[in-house]
Amino acid sequence: MRFFHTAGRRRNIPLLFLFLAGFVAGVFLMNVGKKTLLENTGFLDEYSLYQMKYMSVESNVFFVYVLRKRLGTMGVILLLASTYLGLAVLYAYSMWLGASLGMLLTASIIRYGLKGIFLLLTAAFPHYILYVPVWIMMFCSARELYASGGISGRGGGGRDKGQEIRRRAVVFLTMAGIVTVGAWLESYINPGLVTGLLKIF
């Protein structure tokens, strides 16, 4: 178990580098395997967009679903970060986020050209304005948890366990509050923006 902590101290790979590496890998995979991943599937095809254009979103139900998904992901990442697998989880999640974005962007451009970029930007607005800073906070908190050896690990600056737990609780509640606002925007504001774009797409 200590191997992961030792490896983490010796090889402190920047998460942004892994995200970019994943992004490049996603772009490459989508271009190389577009026949399998794109042409033989309904991923972002015109029929899918047609369904999205005329679908009716139950915002209250969607909000609960999105909130549970976002908070659940954040909770799992932070929980695993307090274990010996924490560093591997952070590295894998960073690359997965980059690869997902790379594949999605490439697929949109292959299908619709420049319009595909506008489609993605609209689909990500305005909630990702809040999600991206929260992801950065989450990764920083997770790395701190991993370095300290757990949720109740002693912090720096002479703080005792009680102070450290309270500080981390405040950070988590702050992130949870921002995610809640982001989930509300994603559920109540974004669907109208996407359907509005699709009507002129």
Backbone bond lengths (Angstrom), bond angles and torsions (degrees), N, CA, C in turn:
res aa  C-N    CA-C-N  psi(-1)  N-CA   C-N-CA  omega(-1)  CA-C   N-CA-C  phi
1 M - - - 1.459 - - 1.527 112.01 -
2 R 1.313 115.56 -37.70 1.459 118.54 -178.58 1.519 111.83 -68.94
3 F 1.337 116.37 -18.55 1.464 119.44 179.80 1.519 110.93 -56.86
4 F 1.353 117.16 -42.17 1.456 120.91 -177.41 1.521 110.86 -65.03
5 H 1.349 116.59 -40.48 1.464 119.40 177.59 1.521 110.72 -64.72
6 T 1.335 116.55 -42.93 1.461 120.27 179.54 1.518 110.70 -64.79
7 A 1.329 116.17 -44.32 1.464 120.05 178.72 1.514 110.89 -62.54
8 G 1.329 116.38 -37.02 1.461 119.88 179.55 1.508 112.12 -63.98
9 R 1.328 116.57 -38.42 1.469 119.35 179.65 1.524 110.81 -71.46
10 R 1.320 116.79 -35.22 1.460 119.74 -176.27 1.524 111.83 -81.18
11 R 1.325 115.91 -33.36 1.465 120.42 -176.54 1.522 109.14 -125.09
12 N 1.284 116.04 74.79 1.454 121.58 -178.17 1.519 109.25 -83.54
13 I 1.328 116.47 77.89 1.467 121.87 -175.39 1.525 109.37 -71.36
14 P 1.325 118.58 127.53 1.470 120.57 178.42 1.524 110.84 -61.40
15 L 1.331 116.90 132.64 1.452 120.80 -179.16 1.525 111.45 -66.39
16 L 1.329 117.41 -30.28 1.459 120.02 177.59 1.523 110.46 -63.83
17 F 1.334 116.92 -38.64 1.460 120.81 177.36 1.526 110.59 -61.48
18 L 1.322 117.07 -42.30 1.461 120.65 179.55 1.522 111.11 -68.02
19 F 1.328 116.45 -37.20 1.462 120.30 176.70 1.527 110.41 -61.45
20 L 1.331 116.52 -45.84 1.464 120.79 179.88 1.528 111.10 -66.86
21 A 1.330 116.60 -37.72 1.461 119.87 176.85 1.524 110.45 -63.14
22 G 1.335 115.95 -41.43 1.454 119.90 176.73 1.515 111.86 -64.69
23 F 1.331 116.50 -38.40 1.466 121.04 178.49 1.527 111.12 -61.01
24 V 1.330 116.23 -47.40 1.465 121.01 178.55 1.525 110.40 -61.61
25 A 1.329 116.35 -42.26 1.459 120.10 178.71 1.527 111.10 -62.76
26 G 1.336 116.80 -39.38 1.456 120.49 178.56 1.512 112.62 -64.88
27 V 1.332 116.36 -42.33 1.469 120.85 176.76 1.527 109.92 -61.53
28 F 1.328 116.27 -44.68 1.468 120.90 -179.29 1.528 111.14 -63.34
29 L 1.322 117.03 -46.38 1.460 120.65 -178.05 1.521 112.02 -62.78
30 M 1.334 116.80 -40.63 1.454 119.77 -178.90 1.524 111.03 -68.27
31 N 1.320 117.51 -37.49 1.465 120.31 178.60 1.527 111.48 -70.37
32 V 1.333 116.61 -42.38 1.468 120.25 -178.34 1.527 111.13 -72.51
33 G 1.330 116.82 -40.81 1.462 119.66 -175.46 1.513 114.13 -107.51
34 K 1.337 116.50 29.54 1.473 118.69 -175.40 1.521 112.73 -64.15
35 K 1.320 118.40 -27.53 1.464 120.38 178.74 1.524 110.20 -64.07
36 T 1.336 115.33 -41.39 1.462 120.11 -179.51 1.521 112.00 -82.24
37 L 1.332 116.56 -43.36 1.452 121.04 -173.41 1.523 113.95 -83.78
38 L 1.339 116.53 -20.87 1.461 119.03 -173.02 1.521 112.61 -124.62
39 E 1.318 116.52 -56.07 1.466 119.85 -173.03 1.524 112.41 -68.71
40 N 1.322 117.59 -32.66 1.462 120.42 -178.48 1.524 113.17 -94.78
41 T 1.313 116.85 10.89 1.469 121.36 178.80 1.525 108.97 -128.79
42 G 1.313 115.39 172.79 1.460 119.82 177.26 1.515 112.49 -96.72
43 F 1.332 115.52 19.68 1.460 120.08 -175.59 1.533 110.96 -65.17
44 L 1.328 115.91 112.83 1.463 123.52 177.67 1.531 113.17 59.19
45 D 1.322 117.59 25.94 1.453 117.87 177.85 1.533 110.36 -79.71
46 E 1.335 116.21 175.52 1.457 120.78 -175.31 1.520 112.03 -64.86
47 Y 1.325 116.88 -33.82 1.463 119.36 178.92 1.523 111.04 -65.62
48 S 1.339 116.22 -40.14 1.473 120.19 178.34 1.525 110.87 -63.36
49 L 1.337 116.57 -42.67 1.460 119.74 178.82 1.522 111.12 -67.27
50 Y 1.336 116.47 -34.73 1.471 119.84 177.98 1.527 110.11 -63.19
51 Q 1.323 116.87 -41.32 1.460 120.53 177.81 1.528 110.95 -65.11
52 M 1.321 116.77 -40.59 1.468 120.64 178.97 1.523 111.18 -64.66
53 K 1.328 116.17 -35.28 1.459 120.54 -177.54 1.524 111.84 -61.56
54 Y 1.325 116.89 -36.47 1.456 120.88 -173.75 1.531 113.53 -111.26
55 M 1.330 116.25 8.62 1.456 117.92 179.90 1.522 110.64 -76.82
56 S 1.325 115.01 154.11 1.460 121.95 177.82 1.524 108.33 -109.41
57 V 1.320 116.41 122.42 1.462 121.47 -176.95 1.528 109.63 -99.37
58 E 1.332 116.15 124.07 1.459 121.29 173.25 1.523 107.02 -83.81
59 S 1.322 115.49 96.73 1.466 120.53 -168.95 1.521 113.47 -60.52
60 N 1.338 117.69 -37.98 1.467 119.75 -179.09 1.522 111.64 -63.72
61 V 1.334 116.13 -44.85 1.468 120.50 179.00 1.518 110.33 -67.34
62 F 1.320 116.09 -42.61 1.458 120.62 -179.53 1.528 110.93 -63.16
63 F 1.331 116.77 -38.12 1.465 120.87 179.61 1.524 111.08 -61.97
64 V 1.329 116.90 -44.66 1.463 120.25 179.11 1.524 110.79 -62.71
65 Y 1.336 115.99 -42.60 1.461 120.48 179.55 1.528 111.36 -62.68
66 V 1.341 116.38 -48.12 1.467 120.56 -178.61 1.517 110.84 -64.02
67 L 1.333 116.90 -43.72 1.462 120.52 -178.12 1.519 110.92 -62.51
68 R 1.316 116.68 -44.89 1.467 119.94 179.17 1.527 110.78 -62.24
69 K 1.323 116.58 -40.54 1.465 120.48 -179.23 1.521 111.24 -66.59
70 R 1.332 117.49 -46.83 1.466 120.69 -177.69 1.526 111.69 -67.24
71 L 1.332 116.59 -47.50 1.460 119.39 -179.99 1.527 110.96 -67.26
72 G 1.335 116.37 -35.96 1.460 119.55 178.65 1.520 111.94 -62.98
73 T 1.327 115.80 -44.32 1.467 119.46 178.36 1.518 111.04 -61.44
74 M 1.332 115.99 -45.76 1.458 119.93 -179.29 1.523 110.94 -62.23
75 G 1.335 116.25 -43.18 1.460 119.91 179.93 1.512 112.85 -63.30
76 V 1.325 116.62 -42.48 1.472 120.84 -179.64 1.528 110.85 -65.17
77 I 1.326 116.70 -43.40 1.471 120.21 179.50 1.527 110.61 -60.85
78 L 1.323 116.22 -46.63 1.467 119.79 -178.89 1.528 111.30 -67.09
79 L 1.335 116.03 -37.63 1.465 118.92 179.05 1.523 110.82 -65.50
80 L 1.334 116.82 -46.70 1.467 120.17 -179.97 1.523 111.38 -66.79
81 A 1.349 116.32 -27.86 1.468 119.42 179.49 1.513 111.83 -64.87
82 S 1.333 117.10 -21.44 1.462 119.94 -179.96 1.530 112.01 -86.43
83 T 1.342 117.47 2.24 1.458 121.54 178.48 1.526 109.72 -107.02
84 Y 1.325 116.37 177.31 1.465 120.35 -179.43 1.523 112.02 -70.28
85 L 1.343 116.87 -13.85 1.460 120.75 177.52 1.529 112.38 -88.41
86 G 1.316 116.91 0.25 1.460 120.94 -172.03 1.511 114.94 -54.22
87 L 1.321 117.38 -46.20 1.463 120.24 -177.13 1.526 111.15 -65.79
88 A 1.318 116.77 -42.39 1.459 120.66 178.95 1.526 110.71 -63.17
89 V 1.327 117.30 -38.94 1.470 121.67 179.14 1.523 110.54 -64.39
90 L 1.329 117.57 -44.86 1.464 121.30 179.76 1.527 111.09 -63.23
91 Y 1.322 116.75 -43.02 1.456 120.01 179.28 1.531 110.71 -63.97
92 A 1.332 116.40 -45.45 1.462 120.51 -178.23 1.525 110.97 -65.39
93 Y 1.329 117.60 -41.32 1.464 120.77 -178.53 1.526 110.78 -67.86
94 S 1.318 117.43 -38.26 1.464 120.90 177.70 1.524 110.63 -61.91
95 M 1.326 116.69 -45.37 1.465 119.86 179.52 1.524 111.42 -67.40
96 W 1.330 117.11 -36.76 1.460 120.89 179.28 1.528 110.94 -64.29
97 L 1.337 117.29 -42.51 1.460 120.41 177.44 1.531 111.00 -61.06
98 G 1.335 115.96 -44.83 1.459 119.74 179.39 1.514 112.13 -64.13
99 A 1.332 116.93 -43.81 1.467 120.90 -179.52 1.529 110.93 -64.51
100 S 1.330 116.69 -40.25 1.466 120.36 179.27 1.516 110.97 -62.25
101 L 1.330 116.03 -44.95 1.464 119.82 179.18 1.523 110.96 -64.45
102 G 1.335 116.67 -42.93 1.464 120.33 -179.99 1.517 112.53 -61.84
103 M 1.325 117.11 -42.85 1.459 120.95 -179.79 1.527 111.07 -68.95
104 L 1.330 116.53 -41.38 1.460 120.47 -179.21 1.523 111.20 -66.00
105 L 1.330 116.82 -44.43 1.462 120.40 179.63 1.523 111.03 -64.63
106 T 1.325 117.09 -43.26 1.459 120.57 -179.88 1.522 111.27 -64.25
107 A 1.325 116.18 -42.76 1.461 119.81 179.07 1.517 111.11 -62.51
108 S 1.329 117.39 -40.84 1.469 121.26 179.64 1.524 111.27 -64.22
109 I 1.326 116.30 -41.41 1.466 119.93 -179.27 1.523 110.77 -70.07
110 I 1.338 117.16 -40.87 1.464 120.26 178.42 1.532 110.29 -61.16
111 R 1.303 116.27 -41.98 1.464 120.36 -177.04 1.536 112.36 -74.40
112 Y 1.346 116.65 -44.70 1.465 119.11 -167.35 1.524 114.82 -128.85
113 G 1.314 118.67 3.36 1.450 120.90 179.21 1.524 111.73 65.96
114 L 1.327 116.37 -137.32 1.462 121.08 -177.69 1.524 111.62 -61.85
115 K 1.323 117.49 -32.35 1.467 120.63 178.92 1.526 111.27 -62.39
116 G 1.337 116.16 -29.98 1.452 119.69 178.78 1.515 112.94 -63.42
117 I 1.347 116.19 -33.66 1.466 120.16 177.70 1.522 110.08 -67.57
118 F 1.318 116.97 -43.40 1.465 120.26 177.64 1.530 110.91 -63.28
119 L 1.326 116.30 -36.06 1.462 119.83 178.12 1.526 110.71 -62.36
120 L 1.330 117.17 -45.19 1.466 120.91 179.66 1.524 111.72 -65.64
121 L 1.343 116.47 -42.89 1.462 119.85 179.31 1.522 110.76 -60.79
122 T 1.326 116.36 -41.65 1.461 119.64 178.91 1.519 111.20 -66.93
123 A 1.328 116.36 -40.91 1.462 120.68 179.74 1.529 112.05 -64.00
124 A 1.330 116.81 -23.54 1.467 120.81 -177.97 1.528 113.24 -98.07
125 F 1.333 116.95 -1.10 1.467 120.78 -174.75 1.525 109.64 -107.83
126 P 1.355 118.25 140.46 1.468 128.19 -0.94 1.525 113.81 -98.84
127 H 1.341 117.73 2.72 1.462 120.35 -169.80 1.521 113.94 -66.78
128 Y 1.344 117.35 -31.76 1.461 118.16 -178.19 1.524 112.59 -72.37
129 I 1.306 117.14 -13.20 1.471 119.64 172.33 1.525 109.42 -62.51
130 L 1.330 116.22 -30.08 1.467 121.34 177.88 1.531 111.55 -93.81
131 Y 1.326 116.91 -36.50 1.462 119.10 -176.75 1.524 113.06 -65.01
132 V 1.332 117.41 -39.84 1.473 119.54 -176.84 1.533 111.90 -61.78
133 P 1.354 119.30 -48.50 1.474 117.56 176.08 1.525 113.22 -61.01
134 V 1.334 116.78 -35.37 1.467 119.61 178.54 1.520 110.50 -65.96
135 W 1.332 116.95 -39.96 1.466 119.51 176.69 1.523 111.09 -59.92
136 I 1.338 115.80 -41.60 1.471 119.17 178.60 1.520 110.33 -63.38
137 M 1.344 116.46 -44.86 1.471 120.54 177.16 1.524 110.68 -61.08
138 M 1.335 116.16 -41.16 1.460 120.29 -178.72 1.529 110.81 -63.52
139 F 1.338 117.11 -45.02 1.460 120.15 179.95 1.533 110.83 -64.10
140 C 1.321 116.76 -40.69 1.473 119.84 178.34 1.527 110.57 -63.78
141 S 1.337 116.87 -44.44 1.459 120.90 179.30 1.520 111.14 -65.18
142 A 1.329 116.29 -40.53 1.463 120.27 -179.57 1.521 111.19 -64.90
143 R 1.321 116.32 -41.25 1.474 119.13 178.99 1.530 110.14 -66.30
144 E 1.319 116.37 -37.20 1.462 119.88 178.00 1.519 110.35 -65.47
145 L 1.336 116.64 -41.66 1.461 120.47 176.96 1.522 110.80 -60.92
146 Y 1.311 115.84 -44.37 1.461 120.01 -179.16 1.531 110.73 -63.54
147 A 1.322 116.25 -43.53 1.468 120.23 -178.05 1.523 111.69 -65.55
148 S 1.355 115.94 -33.48 1.466 119.04 -177.12 1.520 111.98 -86.55
149 G 1.333 116.68 -8.73 1.453 119.77 174.92 1.507 115.40 89.10
150 G 1.337 118.37 9.60 1.460 119.01 177.56 1.506 112.75 153.10
151 I 1.322 115.15 173.02 1.457 120.99 -177.48 1.513 111.62 -63.95
152 S 1.319 117.33 -36.22 1.452 120.28 -178.03 1.515 112.82 -100.35
153 G 1.333 116.71 15.29 1.457 120.07 -179.90 1.511 112.53 -62.79
154 R 1.306 117.01 150.04 1.449 121.43 -179.09 1.518 110.49 -68.41
155 G 1.303 118.47 130.82 1.461 123.42 -178.99 1.501 111.62 -84.74
156 G 1.340 113.79 179.11 1.452 119.49 178.45 1.505 111.22 -82.29
157 G 1.309 116.22 178.63 1.457 122.30 175.17 1.514 114.15 67.84
158 G 1.347 118.22 18.82 1.447 120.11 176.38 1.514 114.07 79.76
159 R 1.310 120.57 10.41 1.454 122.17 179.73 1.522 109.41 -71.06
160 D 1.378 116.80 140.00 1.451 119.25 175.33 1.515 109.38 -84.09
161 K 1.327 116.27 178.15 1.458 120.30 -174.97 1.517 111.95 -62.11
162 G 1.328 116.82 -40.77 1.455 120.31 -179.15 1.517 112.12 -61.17
163 Q 1.314 116.21 -46.13 1.462 120.26 178.01 1.521 111.37 -63.38
164 E 1.326 117.04 -40.04 1.460 120.73 -178.29 1.523 111.29 -67.14
165 I 1.332 116.97 -41.79 1.461 120.44 178.89 1.519 110.47 -63.83
166 R 1.346 116.81 -42.11 1.473 119.88 179.10 1.523 110.86 -64.81
167 R 1.326 116.76 -40.94 1.465 119.76 179.09 1.519 111.09 -62.96
168 R 1.320 116.33 -44.00 1.458 119.61 -179.44 1.526 111.50 -68.78
169 A 1.337 116.61 -32.66 1.463 119.99 176.77 1.529 110.32 -65.24
170 V 1.335 116.77 -39.94 1.463 120.59 178.32 1.534 110.24 -64.31
171 V 1.328 116.02 -42.39 1.471 119.93 178.78 1.520 110.31 -62.24
172 F 1.332 117.11 -44.81 1.465 120.53 -179.50 1.527 111.03 -64.14
173 L 1.336 117.30 -43.66 1.462 120.17 179.99 1.529 110.91 -64.94
174 T 1.334 116.10 -35.71 1.469 119.38 176.63 1.519 110.65 -63.49
175 M 1.333 116.46 -46.40 1.464 120.31 178.09 1.524 110.73 -62.74
176 A 1.330 116.99 -41.87 1.461 120.73 -179.79 1.530 110.77 -63.39
177 G 1.336 116.65 -38.14 1.460 119.68 178.18 1.516 112.35 -65.43
178 I 1.327 116.11 -41.61 1.470 119.80 179.21 1.530 110.04 -67.05
179 V 1.338 116.84 -40.48 1.464 120.61 177.87 1.526 110.75 -62.41
180 T 1.319 116.83 -38.30 1.468 120.74 178.98 1.528 110.83 -62.02
181 V 1.323 116.66 -44.05 1.471 120.03 176.70 1.526 110.24 -63.56
182 G 1.340 116.26 -42.62 1.463 120.02 177.96 1.517 112.18 -61.31
183 A 1.340 116.64 -40.84 1.460 120.47 178.72 1.528 110.92 -64.90
184 W 1.325 116.64 -36.73 1.477 119.96 176.99 1.525 110.50 -63.87
185 L 1.328 116.62 -44.60 1.470 119.98 177.95 1.524 110.98 -63.16
186 E 1.332 116.42 -40.47 1.460 120.89 -179.35 1.528 111.64 -65.82
187 S 1.327 116.93 -31.18 1.455 121.23 -175.12 1.523 113.61 -90.72
188 Y 1.332 117.23 -35.03 1.460 120.42 -172.71 1.529 113.72 -105.89
189 I 1.321 117.99 -28.27 1.470 121.11 -175.31 1.522 111.81 -102.98
190 N 1.333 116.51 -47.88 1.463 120.04 -173.65 1.530 114.77 -61.98
191 P 1.330 119.99 -42.06 1.477 118.34 -179.56 1.522 113.29 -56.51
192 G 1.325 117.41 -38.21 1.465 119.80 177.60 1.503 112.81 -66.50
193 L 1.332 116.88 -36.89 1.458 120.92 177.58 1.524 111.51 -65.97
194 V 1.332 116.45 -43.41 1.460 120.83 -178.87 1.526 111.03 -65.73
195 T 1.328 117.31 -48.04 1.466 119.42 -179.97 1.520 111.01 -64.77
196 G 1.345 116.73 -34.85 1.469 118.97 176.71 1.516 111.90 -63.89
197 L 1.329 116.97 -40.85 1.464 120.41 177.41 1.522 111.23 -65.74
198 L 1.333 116.83 -42.73 1.451 120.69 -176.95 1.525 112.54 -64.32
199 K 1.312 116.92 -27.16 1.476 119.53 179.53 1.535 111.84 -70.02
200 I 1.326 116.22 -20.84 1.474 119.33 176.88 1.521 110.86 -113.68
201 F 1.332 116.45 8.43 1.468 122.17 -174.09 1.541 109.72 -75.73
